[in-house]
Amino acid sequence: MISNRRKLFLWTVRGGMWLATALTGALTLFIVGYVLIQGIPNITWELISTEPSYLTERIGILPDILNTVYMILATLLLVLPLGVGAAVYLTEYAKNKKVVAVIEYAAEALAGIPSIIYGLVGMLFFCEFFGLRKSLISGALTLVIMNLPTIMRNTQESLKTVPQSYREGAFGLGAGKWRVVRTVVLPGCLDGVITGCILSVGRILGESAALLFTAGVAHNLNGFFEALTAPGSTLTIALYFYAKEDGEFGVAFAIAAILMVLAFLINLSATAVTKYFQKKNAV
């Protein structure tokens, strides 16, 4: 039989877990609810469909929305081939396991570095050394370095889940190494690649410290290729400046609500993609 002292201990531990869960849930709901309550009433069609005008004192975040989209597209176009290619090489081709272990350790270390350090390095390396100045392309290149470990490690883990018997069967049918990777291995780990991509989009969407050093704070409305070579602020940077510099807390909360909804949709997409591929693989 369980002693009274043991029962008291178990009830204390259980009560502590319930309390921690309740506090975490309450804090999360409070932050989400407060931001949405403060932000949604300030979201108007004029705010999200126009650019700011200092002559008429009009506030618009359309350039910031477009710059955010441009930043996501430019970063993904660069980081996906690099991350997936590096993961395929390290998992399928690399022979020296010690070198692979060192690279994996370095990638994990890079994933834990504060983003402001990436911003400092990006400013000195891309803006100054390469002469790209503060621009969206400088910010995108900095975010490529930040998100490369995420894409690479997610793809690696997905590649390792593909059964070795699939590879051996394809080799037995006379397929070459690249054909096996292209037709057997990569389709089998597509869920991990897509999940890593979606998680990277979430990190790009919420990044501000690194972009303050590299992308600039301009609110100009430009096309994709013109915007890449010019300074531009994303939604997170716009939120910072409207709240900190201009004191427009209504606009800041509106941007925060938009970012929160987008982050929720990104997480929902990642969950949906994972469940879809799990069902597909089960069949």
Secondary structure, DSSP 8 states (H G I E B T S, - for coil): ---HHHHHHHHHHHHHHHHHHHHHHHHHHHHHHHHHHHHGGG--HHHHHS--BTTTTB---HHHHHHHHHHHHHHHHHHHHHHHHHHHIIIII---HHHHHHHHHHHHHHHTS-HHHHHHHHIIIIIIIS---SSHHHHHHHHHHHHHHHHHHHHHHHHHHS-HHHHHHHHHTT--HHHHIIIIIHHHTHHHHHHHHHHHHHHHHH--HHHHHHT--------HHHHHTS----HHHHHHHHHHTS--HHHHHHHHHHHHHHHHHHHHHHHHHHHHHHHHHH-
